[in-house]
Amino acid sequence: MSDTPNPVSLQDLRREIDAIDEQVHTLLMRRGDIIDRLIRVKQTQEVGSAFRPAREADMMRRLVSRHHGILPLDTVESIWRVIISTFTYVQAPFSVHADLSSGENTMRDSARFHFGFTVPFVAHFNAGAAVEAVAQSRGDLALVSATASQTPWWSALEQPGAPKIIARLPFVERADHPAAMPVFVISRVATGALVTEVETWSLHISGWSPVAARALSPISDVLAVADASSGTAAFLVSAAPSDGIEKIISALTDAGASVRASALVGGHATRYRVPTPGTAGP
Ligand SMILES: O=C(O)C(=O)C[C@]1(C(=O)O)C=C[C@@H](O)C=C1
């Protein structure tokens, strides 16, 4: 007889997997019970949405920071997106209104990756229509490209009671993200509940020129729609509240433009990028 211990059998390993699956499922059902209690203590009534982007951004960062092992990060992130979004949905049902005008496949991927398949998906063919659908809803979300625009859709967010930008996706950026398209999430929002680690401002400027647009690119994420014939442009700019909008306005002024009107149209959590292995960091 040899002293070599019996190798673990396939059956044993499958038993272990079954036990783990049962624990994961039980924990998810327990999570559901907690959400049931959370509904009673959380104030979702005012605008009808249970989505709390600051909390979600923080949860996603912690998830990514602690993850290791052979399970791909993409998979872990997408599992948690579905868990959190579905528990948001069960608290207060909502739909996702996606503007497909800047890329149907990439926008669908972003919507499904971040909100799963339980949350209804409604397609729109311009950003204005997606924003309007949210304005007419109780707690729906609009998804609009954060980097490309054919129209200054953000002007519709300027009035005090209008929907606002409340998040920027993906929460965790990295090379080869499976739903990499930068997207703004727009929703009606309770007064004082905006996340403003980064503020988003709508600016109307005159004296527009490509020089004015270029002056901003090193200091801010910018969306711009220009009317070359009148020399005016509508900008959507992102700014850290500390030195933000004043710096942007003076950069535009130095570049020969003048700001005729400005309005805060939302905000989001500070962007978070996972360092690529072998690089110094974000
Ligand atoms: O923490 C909350 O406020 C929740 O509603 C819970 C929860 C979650 O499932 O973890 C769901 C929705 C929110 O956007 C954030 C987190």
The ligand as an ORCA input file, in Angstrom:
! r2SCAN-3c Opt
* xyz 0 1
  O     -27.560     51.861      0.660
  C     -28.658     52.109      0.144
  O     -29.189     53.218      0.241
  C     -29.380     51.072     -0.604
  O     -30.466     51.328     -1.060
  C     -28.759     49.752     -0.825
  C     -28.086     49.646     -2.181
  C     -27.484     48.199     -2.244
  O     -28.142     47.319     -2.775
  O     -26.403     48.020     -1.663
  C     -29.066     49.827     -3.283
  C     -29.263     51.038     -3.893
  C     -28.396     52.187     -3.679
  O     -28.083     52.863     -4.844
  C     -27.178     51.853     -2.915
  C     -27.006     50.652     -2.304
*
